[in-house]
Amino acid sequence: KQIAKQNGWLKTKIATWAKNIGPEGTVKEMRKEPTAQFKLAKKLVYNQVKKQLGLDQCDFFLYGAAPLDPQIRHYFLSLNFFLINTYGMSESTGPQNFSNKDVFDYKDLASLREVGSNIPGT
């Protein structure tokens, strides 16, 4: 919030626009269907955010071990971070489930909460 206060009105408008198209655009990008508008937002905003956070080389964002509030996951989608929910136990030798980007629906509360399908062979 401190950084946002230092930005002028134009940067704030651009960031708000990018965050508004982020969830849908992120899902379309994962499905290899990004729009021109999303590509512009990625260049102007999302890539800069990732670089500032030191995450510009990160390809996958995994989380697990505890539930994540759907609002938090939606917020990260607004910044072009698709958080992959994982499930596994040491008793089952590691990961067992992953969120599936092909059936993910950012508008569906259940989809935001789900841990995905079993990994083949588990």
Secondary structure, DSSP 4 states (H G I P E B T S, - for coil): -HHHHHS-HHHHHHHHHHHHHHHHHHHHHHTT---HHHHHHIIIIIHHHHHHTT-TT---EEE-SS---HHHHHHHHHTT--EEEEEEEGGGTEEEEE--TTT--TT-HHHHH---EEPTT-
